[in-house]
Amino acid sequence: MRISLLSLVVCAVACPLNAAIPARPNILWITFEDSNPHLGCYGDDFAVTPVLDAFAREGVRYTQAFAYTGACSPSRSCLISGVYPPRLGTHQMRSSIKLPPDIKGFPAYLRHSGYYTSNKQKEDYNFEPTEDVWDDSSRNAHWRNRDPGQPFFSVINLMVTHQSQIFASDDVYEKNTARLTPAQRRDPAKFTVPPIHPDTPEFREEWSRHYENVTAMDYQVGDILAELEEDGLADDTIVFIYSDHGTGMPGVKMWAWGASLQVPLLVRFPENWSQYAPAPPGGSTSRMVSFVDFAPTVLSLAGVEFPSHFQGTAFLGDQAGAPREFIFAGKDRQSEMSETIRSVRDGRFQYLRNFRPHVPYGNFMSYNWQSRSMQAWERLHLEGSLSGPPARFFAPHKPLEELYDVQADPWQVNNLAADPAHESELARLRSLLIEQMRELGDLGLLPEREMHVRAAGSSAYAIAANPQQNPFDALLEAAELANQMKAENLDALVTLLTSCDAAIRWWAAIGLVALGADAAPAKPALVTALDDDSPDVRLAAAEALARLSETDRALSVVRQALQIDDVFVRLAALNVALRLGSVARPLLPVIREASISSAEQPDIANFANRMVNYLPERIGQQPTKP
């Protein structure tokens, strides 16, 4: 049964919620944090997950399910909106945006059709949901609060597997895992360390803690399923169980490699709704699904037509579409560290394009460095003790392109991008990625502040499709010229520094930063750019000049930016200071006074203030490693 959007509105106004409601399934999402398919039912011998293993025997296991990125807020914005983050403007971590009037969280459409919608309790969407999305989104939200007989869509989010719980205090950790039996405790000595990580006691201990947290989550899932049984609702409820992105370990969470994106997804269909199951109980499907597909899928199961702005494809229900052929993903700013990476993946290969290859993977990020394993990893790097795949994370530059055979190389350590035998795959996926970015009007090629400035009075979603506000092809051309890191591009980059578009000028300056000493002939143009109208351009030009020994001029511009009452400018300036390392030591007095507050962007202010706290130590005491 399908319900038109017009009839939904009429029903919502004219029909009391306790009126007879057509038989439709209840839908329950049990989400847990920061976990790959580290479950027994996925063949992981180190995992202890009896509840989820039993659930998998009753449901269907998806083997190719993916988040948009390896962090919470962009991926959760994708789930709730049905729109890719770089189109919606939610691709940066906790960068609050304004929704356009015709886009809202998908539970609103369920609610208008008679469903009770509840969320316990995490949102983290990068925007405030409209008032009609949830009947209740709180610590006490539950399907039990609905009217008798009313169908429900409920989300229950479990936090025990979150990254923060790996490096939590021993007291918190023991409380989290109190129900585990001695046999369910994991012996770090028996863990096989992934090839991307150095084999250290710290990594073994924290990976084992993650697995024990997964077992604690398994107990919590059992509690929720027991409540469903107690209420006599198991036969009427389709249950999804999945994670919000990859595991909260260093080099996994907050990235865009396969392990950062791939999540477990289990779906149980009661007999009343077994016609929608893609496989019999205990079976699996290799159909590729993306978080952008979840919103249309739930509406499809509920018999509700979905709005035209959805960018995903329903993979269940009467409105299910053809299986997707690829997964589109990316990484932008996570916490305080700016980045631009885009990725596309088919059934065998994953391609990644690093739009800032001059910035190393292993830039300091205060949240991640709370982990003892991350601290040990950096210590080994500074000692010169790393080799093989673990050394990649601290390499001074990233490759422009990465290509991995995900079937043969699941941890993605063997980059095939330069292998002539895979040239055709590289070209195919590169083209597919650019096509997808162009189709979206990918906003990731705009500096973060610039996107917000251009969206003022409108929305990021609206300007994505506006070629004047988001001239994608021109931005892409500038970005590609910048990230090739070739001295032969210098003249073209200098020319772009005179563009009428600030974002294009910014990419030109970024390209000159990446050239390092080879940018010396561009000094006069860079000096001129220090007076640019755009603070993003000024800061990039200053960073380029600092690397050309024009230290006083460069630091003067960074110093001024640290005093501007704009969270985006101040965060960008702090990032430049961190990348310059010991060169930025004269800025320490003004850095110590650079704390900022913002009612519009409180989380970005928090990220900036974290940097204010740790930068004096990072650049004041540690030498910059060549």
DRENKESE-91697 format. One record per residue (C-alpha): y, x, z; residue in one letter; residue number from 1. Coordinates in Angstrom, 2 decimals. Layout:
N
north; east; up; rest; nr
Y; X; Z; A; NUM
...
//
This chain:
626
north; east; up; rest; nr
0.00; 0.00; 0.00; M; 1
3.47; 1.32; -0.87; R; 2
6.71; 0.11; 0.61; I; 3
9.96; 0.54; -1.29; S; 4
12.91; 2.11; 0.50; L; 5
14.87; -1.14; 0.10; L; 6
12.13; -3.16; 1.76; S; 7
11.97; -0.59; 4.57; L; 8
15.60; -1.21; 5.40; V; 9
15.18; -4.98; 5.19; V; 10
12.12; -4.83; 7.42; C; 11
13.87; -2.59; 9.93; A; 12
16.71; -5.10; 10.24; V; 13
14.84; -8.38; 9.97; A; 14
11.47; -7.71; 11.61; C; 15
11.10; -7.02; 15.32; P; 16
8.86; -4.01; 15.95; L; 17
6.31; -6.07; 17.88; N; 18
5.72; -8.36; 14.91; A; 19
2.44; -8.15; 13.05; A; 20
2.37; -4.77; 11.33; I; 21
0.02; -4.10; 8.42; P; 22
-2.89; -1.88; 9.32; A; 23
-1.78; 1.68; 8.69; R; 24
-3.07; 4.88; 10.24; P; 25
-1.54; 6.50; 13.25; N; 26
-0.73; 10.12; 12.51; I; 27
-0.72; 12.85; 15.15; L; 28
0.48; 16.41; 14.64; W; 29
-0.65; 18.96; 17.20; I; 30
1.31; 22.09; 16.40; T; 31
0.97; 25.43; 18.11; F; 32
3.08; 28.55; 17.78; E; 33
2.74; 31.91; 16.11; D; 34
-0.90; 32.01; 14.99; S; 35
-2.88; 32.88; 11.91; N; 36
-6.35; 31.34; 11.42; P; 37
-7.62; 33.28; 14.47; H; 38
-10.13; 30.55; 15.30; L; 39
-13.89; 30.56; 15.50; G; 40
-14.11; 27.85; 12.84; C; 41
-12.40; 30.24; 10.41; Y; 42
-15.04; 32.88; 11.03; G; 43
-13.11; 34.99; 13.55; D; 44
-15.75; 36.45; 15.86; D; 45
-13.20; 37.61; 18.44; F; 46
-11.81; 34.09; 18.92; A; 47
-12.99; 31.65; 21.60; V; 48
-11.96; 28.17; 20.45; T; 49
-14.72; 25.65; 21.26; P; 50
-12.47; 22.57; 21.06; V; 51
-11.00; 23.46; 17.69; L; 52
-14.41; 24.51; 16.37; D; 53
-15.81; 21.10; 17.32; A; 54
-12.76; 19.42; 15.80; F; 55
-13.33; 21.34; 12.56; A; 56
-16.90; 20.02; 12.42; R; 57
-15.44; 16.50; 12.51; E; 58
-12.59; 17.19; 10.11; G; 59
-11.59; 19.30; 7.11; V; 60
-10.53; 22.93; 7.25; R; 61
-7.79; 24.08; 4.89; Y; 62
-8.23; 27.74; 3.95; T; 63
-4.97; 28.14; 2.01; Q; 64
-2.15; 26.67; 4.12; A; 65
1.20; 28.46; 4.35; F; 66
4.51; 28.34; 6.18; A; 67
7.73; 29.07; 4.28; Y; 68
8.46; 32.18; 6.36; T; 69
7.14; 34.04; 9.38; G; 70
9.55; 32.51; 11.89; A; 71
10.31; 29.17; 13.51; C; 72
13.54; 27.55; 12.42; S; 73
13.44; 28.00; 8.62; P; 74
9.80; 26.92; 8.51; S; 75
10.41; 23.95; 10.80; R; 76
13.39; 22.86; 8.72; S; 77
11.06; 22.84; 5.73; C; 78
8.49; 20.72; 7.57; L; 79
10.93; 18.08; 8.75; I; 80
13.06; 17.82; 5.60; S; 81
10.59; 18.27; 2.74; G; 82
13.14; 20.66; 1.16; V; 83
12.82; 24.41; 0.68; Y; 84
15.09; 26.29; 3.14; P; 85
17.04; 28.30; 0.51; P; 86
18.01; 25.03; -1.17; R; 87
18.91; 23.24; 2.06; L; 88
20.76; 26.25; 3.48; G; 89
18.36; 26.67; 6.43; T; 90
16.84; 29.96; 5.28; H; 91
18.62; 32.07; 7.92; Q; 92
17.25; 31.92; 11.45; M; 93
19.18; 29.49; 13.65; R; 94
22.16; 29.22; 11.36; S; 95
23.32; 25.65; 11.94; S; 96
24.12; 23.67; 8.81; I; 97
25.41; 20.21; 8.03; K; 98
22.99; 17.90; 6.26; L; 99
24.20; 15.97; 3.23; P; 100
24.33; 12.22; 3.90; P; 101
21.27; 11.39; 1.79; D; 102
18.88; 13.83; 3.53; I; 103
17.31; 13.21; 6.89; K; 104
14.15; 14.15; 8.71; G; 105
11.18; 12.38; 7.12; F; 106
10.11; 10.52; 10.31; P; 107
13.18; 8.32; 9.78; A; 108
11.46; 6.75; 6.76; Y; 109
8.38; 6.08; 8.87; L; 110
10.49; 4.62; 11.64; R; 111
12.30; 2.27; 9.28; H; 112
8.91; 1.05; 8.07; S; 113
7.80; 0.11; 11.59; G; 114
6.29; 3.33; 12.93; Y; 115
7.04; 4.65; 16.38; Y; 116
8.07; 8.30; 16.06; T; 117
7.95; 10.80; 18.90; S; 118
8.33; 14.55; 19.24; N; 119
7.34; 16.60; 22.28; K; 120
9.59; 18.49; 22.22; Q; 121
10.64; 21.46; 20.09; K; 122
12.87; 20.76; 17.09; E; 123
14.50; 24.05; 15.98; D; 124
15.43; 22.77; 12.51; Y; 125
18.73; 24.63; 11.95; N; 126
20.43; 21.23; 11.99; F; 127
20.79; 18.27; 14.30; E; 128
18.48; 15.46; 13.16; P; 129
20.10; 12.10; 12.53; T; 130
19.70; 9.51; 15.25; E; 131
17.17; 7.47; 13.30; D; 132
14.56; 10.26; 13.04; V; 133
12.90; 9.96; 16.46; W; 134
12.39; 7.12; 18.87; D; 135
11.97; 9.85; 21.42; D; 136
12.27; 13.65; 21.13; S; 137
11.97; 15.01; 24.64; S; 138
9.71; 16.59; 27.22; R; 139
8.28; 13.13; 27.96; N; 140
7.81; 11.92; 24.39; A; 141
4.40; 10.32; 23.79; H; 142
2.75; 7.70; 21.60; W; 143
2.07; 5.76; 24.80; R; 144
5.73; 4.75; 24.94; N; 145
5.54; 2.63; 21.78; R; 146
5.28; -1.15; 21.60; D; 147
1.74; -2.59; 21.77; P; 148
-0.03; -2.34; 18.43; G; 149
2.75; -0.37; 16.80; Q; 150
1.56; 2.47; 14.53; P; 151
2.84; 5.89; 15.51; F; 152
3.67; 9.29; 14.16; F; 153
3.70; 11.75; 17.05; S; 154
4.23; 15.49; 17.23; V; 155
3.11; 17.53; 20.24; I; 156
4.06; 21.19; 20.17; N; 157
2.16; 23.76; 22.23; L; 158
4.05; 26.92; 23.25; M; 159
1.36; 29.00; 24.96; V; 160
0.60; 31.03; 21.81; T; 161
4.27; 31.88; 21.19; H; 162
5.17; 35.56; 20.78; Q; 163
7.06; 35.49; 24.08; S; 164
3.85; 34.66; 25.92; Q; 165
2.18; 37.85; 24.71; I; 166
4.70; 40.06; 26.48; F; 167
5.37; 37.64; 29.34; A; 168
5.10; 38.88; 32.91; S; 169
1.61; 39.18; 34.35; D; 170
2.27; 36.18; 36.62; D; 171
3.22; 33.97; 33.69; V; 172
0.34; 35.25; 31.62; Y; 173
-2.21; 34.59; 34.37; E; 174
-0.82; 31.08; 34.84; K; 175
-1.05; 30.41; 31.09; N; 176
-4.68; 31.53; 30.92; T; 177
-5.86; 30.29; 34.33; A; 178
-8.53; 28.01; 32.84; R; 179
-10.29; 30.78; 30.92; L; 180
-13.71; 31.72; 32.23; T; 181
-14.65; 35.39; 32.64; P; 182
-16.72; 35.14; 29.44; A; 183
-13.66; 33.90; 27.55; Q; 184
-11.58; 36.95; 28.48; R; 185
-11.23; 39.39; 25.60; R; 186
-12.07; 43.08; 25.93; D; 187
-9.36; 45.12; 24.13; P; 188
-11.89; 47.87; 23.46; A; 189
-13.87; 45.47; 21.25; K; 190
-10.90; 44.38; 19.13; F; 191
-10.61; 45.67; 15.57; T; 192
-6.98; 46.70; 15.09; V; 193
-5.55; 45.55; 11.72; P; 194
-4.87; 48.40; 9.29; P; 195
-1.12; 47.77; 9.36; I; 196
-0.97; 48.74; 13.05; H; 197
-1.62; 52.04; 14.81; P; 198
-4.69; 51.94; 17.02; D; 199
-3.07; 52.26; 20.45; T; 200
-3.89; 50.76; 23.86; P; 201
-0.70; 48.70; 23.63; E; 202
-1.72; 47.05; 20.36; F; 203
-5.26; 46.41; 21.59; R; 204
-3.95; 44.87; 24.81; E; 205
-1.38; 42.60; 23.14; E; 206
-3.71; 41.46; 20.37; W; 207
-6.26; 40.58; 23.07; S; 208
-3.58; 38.71; 25.00; R; 209
-2.81; 36.73; 21.86; H; 210
-6.46; 35.74; 21.51; Y; 211
-6.64; 34.66; 25.15; E; 212
-3.49; 32.60; 24.65; N; 213
-5.22; 30.96; 21.67; V; 214
-8.09; 30.00; 23.98; T; 215
-5.57; 28.57; 26.46; A; 216
-4.11; 26.54; 23.58; M; 217
-7.62; 25.36; 22.72; D; 218
-7.90; 23.85; 26.21; Y; 219
-4.55; 22.09; 25.74; Q; 220
-5.67; 20.63; 22.42; V; 221
-8.71; 19.27; 24.23; G; 222
-6.45; 17.52; 26.73; D; 223
-4.48; 15.80; 23.95; I; 224
-7.59; 14.71; 22.07; L; 225
-9.02; 13.33; 25.32; A; 226
-5.89; 11.20; 25.78; E; 227
-6.35; 9.84; 22.28; L; 228
-9.95; 8.90; 23.13; E; 229
-8.94; 7.38; 26.47; E; 230
-6.43; 5.14; 24.69; D; 231
-9.06; 3.99; 22.19; G; 232
-7.01; 5.39; 19.29; L; 233
-9.24; 8.11; 17.89; A; 234
-10.72; 5.76; 15.28; D; 235
-7.26; 4.81; 14.04; D; 236
-5.52; 8.19; 14.02; T; 237
-5.41; 10.96; 11.43; I; 238
-4.92; 14.19; 13.36; V; 239
-3.37; 17.38; 11.94; F; 240
-3.68; 20.62; 13.92; I; 241
-1.82; 23.65; 12.62; Y; 242
0.40; 26.59; 13.53; S; 243
4.07; 26.96; 12.62; D; 244
3.68; 30.46; 11.06; H; 245
1.84; 33.75; 11.50; G; 246
0.99; 35.59; 14.70; T; 247
3.74; 36.84; 16.99; G; 248
2.81; 40.49; 16.65; M; 249
5.04; 43.28; 15.31; P; 250
5.10; 43.51; 11.53; G; 251
3.59; 40.02; 11.22; V; 252
6.03; 37.52; 12.71; K; 253
9.44; 37.41; 11.02; M; 254
8.14; 38.75; 7.70; W; 255
6.85; 37.32; 4.43; A; 256
3.54; 39.08; 3.92; W; 257
0.39; 37.01; 3.80; G; 258
-0.35; 37.33; 7.50; A; 259
3.21; 36.20; 8.25; S; 260
2.74; 32.98; 6.30; L; 261
-0.88; 31.88; 6.44; Q; 262
-1.70; 29.30; 9.10; V; 263
-4.75; 27.36; 10.18; P; 264
-4.71; 23.69; 9.21; L; 265
-7.37; 21.26; 10.39; L; 266
-7.22; 17.55; 9.57; V; 267
-9.57; 14.92; 11.02; R; 268
-9.95; 11.60; 9.26; F; 269
-11.53; 8.76; 11.27; P; 270
-14.03; 6.63; 9.41; E; 271
-11.39; 3.94; 8.87; N; 272
-9.41; 6.42; 6.76; W; 273
-12.17; 8.64; 5.44; S; 274
-11.28; 7.72; 1.85; Q; 275
-8.39; 10.16; 2.09; Y; 276
-10.49; 13.15; 3.18; A; 277
-10.78; 15.89; 0.53; P; 278
-14.19; 16.94; 1.87; A; 279
-16.88; 15.53; 4.18; P; 280
-16.70; 16.19; 7.93; P; 281
-17.18; 19.87; 8.62; G; 282
-16.14; 20.77; 5.08; G; 283
-13.27; 22.82; 3.77; S; 284
-10.86; 22.87; 0.88; T; 285
-9.20; 25.81; -0.83; S; 286
-6.35; 23.63; -2.10; R; 287
-3.09; 25.52; -1.57; M; 288
-0.63; 23.66; 0.63; V; 289
2.87; 24.62; 1.69; S; 290
4.98; 23.32; 4.55; F; 291
7.23; 21.68; 1.97; V; 292
4.25; 19.43; 1.16; D; 293
3.79; 18.05; 4.69; F; 294
6.61; 15.47; 4.64; A; 295
5.49; 13.73; 1.43; P; 296
1.88; 13.91; 2.62; T; 297
2.57; 12.01; 5.85; V; 298
4.59; 9.35; 4.02; L; 299
1.83; 9.09; 1.44; S; 300
-0.79; 8.47; 4.15; L; 301
1.48; 5.86; 5.73; A; 302
2.03; 4.04; 2.44; G; 303
5.74; 4.81; 2.37; V; 304
7.43; 5.90; -0.83; E; 305
9.19; 9.17; -0.37; F; 306
12.75; 9.97; -1.45; P; 307
13.58; 11.84; -4.61; S; 308
14.96; 14.91; -2.85; H; 309
11.52; 15.96; -1.56; F; 310
10.49; 19.20; -3.23; Q; 311
6.86; 19.27; -2.16; G; 312
3.74; 17.45; -3.35; T; 313
1.66; 15.12; -1.21; A; 314
-1.85; 16.52; -0.81; F; 315
-3.34; 13.39; 0.82; L; 316
-2.96; 9.64; 0.50; G; 317
-2.27; 7.25; -2.35; D; 318
0.67; 9.31; -3.63; Q; 319
-1.15; 12.65; -3.65; A; 320
-0.22; 14.83; -6.59; G; 321
-1.91; 17.60; -8.51; A; 322
-2.78; 20.75; -6.54; P; 323
-0.04; 23.33; -6.53; R; 324
-0.60; 26.59; -8.38; E; 325
1.51; 28.85; -6.19; F; 326
3.19; 29.22; -2.81; I; 327
6.91; 30.07; -2.70; F; 328
8.17; 31.85; 0.40; A; 329
10.86; 34.16; 1.67; G; 330
12.58; 35.98; 4.49; K; 331
16.27; 36.11; 5.29; D; 332
18.05; 36.96; 8.52; R; 333
15.66; 36.84; 11.47; Q; 334
17.33; 37.10; 14.87; S; 335
20.14; 39.63; 14.39; E; 336
18.76; 41.51; 11.38; M; 337
19.90; 40.52; 7.88; S; 338
17.40; 40.61; 5.02; E; 339
16.66; 39.04; 1.62; T; 340
13.03; 38.87; 0.46; I; 341
11.38; 36.33; -1.82; R; 342
7.68; 35.88; -2.47; S; 343
5.29; 33.96; -4.67; V; 344
1.55; 33.75; -4.26; R; 345
-1.27; 32.26; -6.30; D; 346
-4.95; 32.10; -5.48; G; 347
-5.43; 35.85; -5.79; R; 348
-2.13; 37.78; -5.81; F; 349
1.01; 37.82; -3.72; Q; 350
4.22; 39.22; -5.18; Y; 351
7.25; 40.11; -3.06; L; 352
10.73; 41.02; -4.27; R; 353
12.85; 43.03; -1.81; N; 354
16.49; 42.37; -2.63; F; 355
17.62; 44.97; -0.07; R; 356
15.09; 47.76; -0.56; P; 357
17.46; 50.34; 0.93; H; 358
17.04; 48.69; 4.35; V; 359
13.77; 49.75; 6.05; P; 360
11.26; 47.24; 7.34; Y; 361
11.47; 48.66; 10.84; G; 362
15.08; 47.90; 11.72; N; 363
15.49; 47.43; 15.44; F; 364
15.35; 43.80; 16.57; M; 365
15.87; 43.23; 20.27; S; 366
13.45; 40.33; 20.65; Y; 367
10.54; 42.14; 19.00; N; 368
11.20; 45.33; 20.93; W; 369
10.32; 43.56; 24.18; Q; 370
6.74; 44.07; 23.06; S; 371
5.06; 47.20; 24.42; R; 372
3.14; 47.54; 21.17; S; 373
6.40; 47.60; 19.19; M; 374
7.82; 50.22; 21.55; Q; 375
4.68; 52.33; 21.13; A; 376
4.85; 51.97; 17.35; W; 377
8.43; 53.24; 17.25; E; 378
7.61; 56.06; 19.67; R; 379
4.85; 57.27; 17.37; L; 380
7.26; 57.12; 14.45; H; 381
9.88; 59.20; 16.25; L; 382
7.18; 61.72; 17.18; E; 383
6.13; 61.97; 13.53; G; 384
2.61; 60.82; 14.44; S; 385
2.23; 57.90; 12.01; L; 386
0.28; 58.11; 8.78; S; 387
-1.34; 55.71; 6.34; G; 388
-0.45; 52.00; 6.35; P; 389
1.14; 51.98; 9.85; P; 390
3.75; 54.48; 8.62; A; 391
5.02; 52.00; 6.00; R; 392
6.95; 49.94; 8.54; F; 393
9.30; 52.82; 9.36; F; 394
9.67; 54.23; 5.85; A; 395
13.38; 54.83; 5.05; P; 396
13.25; 52.39; 2.11; H; 397
11.16; 49.46; 0.94; K; 398
9.74; 49.26; -2.58; P; 399
11.68; 47.02; -4.93; L; 400
8.51; 45.04; -5.69; E; 401
5.20; 44.54; -3.92; E; 402
2.00; 43.15; -5.42; L; 403
-1.22; 42.65; -3.49; Y; 404
-4.68; 41.40; -4.30; D; 405
-5.00; 39.11; -1.31; V; 406
-8.72; 38.59; -1.80; Q; 407
-9.59; 42.29; -1.74; A; 408
-6.71; 43.35; 0.53; D; 409
-5.90; 40.56; 3.04; P; 410
-3.66; 42.79; 5.20; W; 411
-1.73; 43.85; 2.09; Q; 412
-1.69; 47.61; 2.48; V; 413
-2.34; 48.62; -1.16; N; 414
0.76; 47.89; -3.23; N; 415
-0.32; 47.41; -6.87; L; 416
3.19; 46.98; -8.29; A; 417
3.15; 50.42; -9.94; A; 418
-0.45; 50.15; -11.15; D; 419
-0.54; 49.77; -14.98; P; 420
-3.77; 47.82; -14.65; A; 421
-1.83; 45.00; -12.96; H; 422
1.29; 45.08; -15.12; E; 423
0.63; 41.65; -16.60; S; 424
0.14; 40.05; -13.17; E; 425
3.32; 41.71; -11.93; L; 426
5.34; 40.39; -14.89; A; 427
3.85; 36.90; -14.60; R; 428
4.58; 36.51; -10.91; L; 429
8.01; 38.14; -11.18; R; 430
8.94; 35.59; -13.83; S; 431
7.48; 32.75; -11.78; L; 432
9.48; 33.82; -8.73; L; 433
12.80; 33.99; -10.59; I; 434
12.10; 30.65; -12.24; E; 435
11.51; 29.07; -8.84; Q; 436
14.63; 30.62; -7.35; M; 437
16.72; 29.41; -10.29; R; 438
15.27; 25.90; -10.08; E; 439
16.18; 25.71; -6.39; L; 440
19.62; 27.23; -6.79; G; 441
18.45; 29.68; -4.13; D; 442
21.29; 30.18; -1.66; L; 443
19.86; 33.44; -0.38; G; 444
21.92; 35.47; -2.84; L; 445
25.11; 34.42; -1.05; L; 446
26.13; 36.33; 2.10; P; 447
25.49; 34.06; 5.08; E; 448
29.15; 33.67; 6.00; R; 449
30.08; 33.05; 2.38; E; 450
27.58; 30.22; 2.11; M; 451
29.10; 28.49; 5.14; H; 452
32.65; 28.99; 3.83; V; 453
31.78; 27.52; 0.44; R; 454
29.91; 24.60; 2.02; A; 455
32.84; 23.62; 4.26; A; 456
33.71; 19.97; 3.71; G; 457
30.45; 19.48; 1.83; S; 458
26.98; 20.87; 2.50; S; 459
24.95; 23.92; 1.59; A; 460
22.52; 21.62; -0.22; Y; 461
25.34; 20.32; -2.44; A; 462
26.76; 23.72; -3.35; I; 463
23.30; 25.08; -4.23; A; 464
23.44; 23.04; -7.43; A; 465
27.10; 23.79; -8.12; N; 466
27.42; 26.74; -10.55; P; 467
31.00; 27.37; -9.45; Q; 468
30.08; 27.65; -5.79; Q; 469
26.65; 29.18; -6.35; N; 470
26.63; 30.97; -9.74; P; 471
22.95; 31.82; -9.46; F; 472
22.44; 33.71; -12.71; D; 473
25.50; 35.90; -12.18; A; 474
24.50; 36.55; -8.58; L; 475
20.95; 37.40; -9.63; L; 476
22.23; 39.82; -12.27; E; 477
24.43; 41.54; -9.69; A; 478
21.65; 41.63; -7.09; A; 479
19.15; 43.10; -9.56; E; 480
21.65; 45.76; -10.57; L; 481
22.26; 46.57; -6.91; A; 482
18.70; 46.73; -5.67; N; 483
17.33; 49.01; -8.39; Q; 484
18.93; 51.98; -6.55; M; 485
19.57; 53.81; -9.84; K; 486
22.53; 56.16; -10.33; A; 487
22.76; 55.01; -13.94; E; 488
23.95; 51.63; -12.66; N; 489
26.99; 53.10; -10.90; L; 490
29.58; 52.24; -13.56; D; 491
28.33; 48.69; -13.85; A; 492
28.46; 48.27; -10.07; L; 493
32.03; 49.59; -9.97; V; 494
32.96; 47.05; -12.64; T; 495
31.40; 44.26; -10.58; L; 496
33.58; 45.28; -7.62; L; 497
36.44; 43.66; -9.55; T; 498
34.65; 40.32; -10.07; S; 499
36.56; 37.17; -9.15; C; 500
33.54; 36.05; -7.07; D; 501
33.32; 37.56; -3.58; A; 502
29.53; 37.31; -3.47; A; 503
29.20; 39.31; -6.69; I; 504
31.61; 41.93; -5.31; R; 505
29.46; 42.04; -2.17; W; 506
26.31; 42.76; -4.18; W; 507
28.18; 45.50; -6.04; A; 508
29.15; 47.11; -2.75; A; 509
25.59; 46.71; -1.42; I; 510
24.36; 48.51; -4.53; G; 511
26.71; 51.41; -3.81; L; 512
25.46; 51.54; -0.20; V; 513
21.93; 51.82; -1.57; A; 514
22.88; 54.70; -3.88; L; 515
23.91; 56.85; -0.94; G; 516
25.26; 60.22; -2.10; A; 517
24.89; 59.16; -5.74; D; 518
27.75; 56.69; -5.17; A; 519
30.29; 59.52; -4.72; A; 520
32.05; 58.89; -8.06; P; 521
32.76; 55.34; -6.85; A; 522
34.84; 56.49; -3.87; K; 523
38.21; 55.32; -5.28; P; 524
36.80; 51.85; -6.06; A; 525
35.23; 51.64; -2.61; L; 526
38.48; 52.63; -0.93; V; 527
40.20; 49.81; -2.82; T; 528
37.46; 47.42; -1.69; A; 529
38.32; 48.17; 1.95; L; 530
41.25; 45.76; 1.44; D; 531
39.14; 43.03; -0.19; D; 532
39.81; 39.43; 0.84; D; 533
36.15; 39.07; 1.83; S; 534
35.08; 40.65; 5.13; P; 535
31.54; 40.95; 3.73; D; 536
32.81; 43.10; 0.86; V; 537
35.00; 45.17; 3.18; R; 538
32.09; 45.92; 5.49; L; 539
29.70; 46.82; 2.68; A; 540
32.32; 49.12; 1.16; A; 541
32.87; 50.70; 4.56; A; 542
29.14; 51.33; 4.99; E; 543
28.98; 52.96; 1.55; A; 544
31.96; 55.20; 2.35; L; 545
30.54; 56.19; 5.74; A; 546
27.50; 57.50; 3.90; R; 547
29.86; 59.51; 1.69; L; 548
31.47; 61.20; 4.73; S; 549
34.60; 59.02; 4.57; E; 550
33.93; 58.27; 8.21; T; 551
37.41; 57.56; 9.58; D; 552
38.33; 55.08; 6.86; R; 553
34.96; 53.35; 7.11; A; 554
34.90; 53.04; 10.90; L; 555
38.45; 51.69; 10.93; S; 556
37.29; 48.71; 8.85; V; 557
34.20; 48.16; 11.00; V; 558
36.38; 48.39; 14.13; R; 559
38.71; 45.70; 12.79; Q; 560
35.75; 43.45; 11.90; A; 561
34.39; 43.78; 15.45; L; 562
37.63; 42.21; 16.69; Q; 563
37.74; 39.27; 14.25; I; 564
37.02; 35.93; 15.91; D; 565
34.22; 35.00; 13.52; D; 566
30.56; 35.19; 14.57; V; 567
29.35; 35.99; 11.06; F; 568
31.82; 38.84; 10.61; V; 569
31.13; 40.28; 14.03; R; 570
27.35; 40.11; 13.55; L; 571
27.65; 41.79; 10.14; A; 572
29.82; 44.55; 11.62; A; 573
27.31; 45.17; 14.40; L; 574
24.56; 45.42; 11.79; N; 575
26.55; 48.06; 9.91; V; 576
27.04; 50.02; 13.14; A; 577
23.31; 49.91; 13.86; L; 578
22.42; 51.15; 10.37; R; 579
24.97; 53.96; 10.60; L; 580
23.42; 55.14; 13.86; G; 581
25.10; 58.15; 15.47; S; 582
27.89; 58.05; 12.87; V; 583
29.10; 54.85; 14.57; A; 584
29.41; 56.37; 18.05; R; 585
33.24; 56.34; 17.95; P; 586
32.97; 52.53; 17.82; L; 587
31.25; 52.28; 21.22; L; 588
34.36; 51.19; 23.17; P; 589
35.09; 48.30; 20.83; V; 590
31.38; 47.42; 20.54; I; 591
31.25; 47.00; 24.32; R; 592
34.09; 44.47; 24.03; E; 593
32.68; 42.59; 21.01; A; 594
30.97; 39.68; 22.78; S; 595
31.81; 36.35; 21.21; I; 596
31.21; 32.63; 21.70; S; 597
30.97; 29.86; 19.15; S; 598
30.52; 26.13; 19.59; A; 599
29.50; 25.77; 15.93; E; 600
27.05; 28.69; 15.81; Q; 601
25.94; 29.37; 19.40; P; 602
22.68; 31.05; 18.41; D; 603
24.38; 33.49; 16.06; I; 604
26.83; 34.32; 18.81; A; 605
23.84; 34.97; 21.05; N; 606
22.33; 37.34; 18.47; F; 607
25.64; 39.20; 18.21; A; 608
25.91; 39.46; 21.98; N; 609
22.41; 40.88; 22.21; R; 610
23.54; 43.64; 19.85; M; 611
26.61; 44.26; 21.99; V; 612
24.26; 44.87; 24.91; N; 613
21.81; 47.24; 23.25; Y; 614
23.88; 49.08; 20.62; L; 615
25.49; 51.52; 23.08; P; 616
22.05; 52.86; 23.91; E; 617
20.64; 52.70; 20.39; R; 618
23.49; 54.58; 18.71; I; 619
24.93; 56.40; 21.70; G; 620
21.86; 58.31; 22.82; Q; 621
19.30; 58.38; 20.04; Q; 622
19.81; 60.65; 17.04; P; 623
19.57; 59.02; 13.64; T; 624
16.18; 59.93; 12.16; K; 625
16.55; 61.21; 8.57; P; 626
//
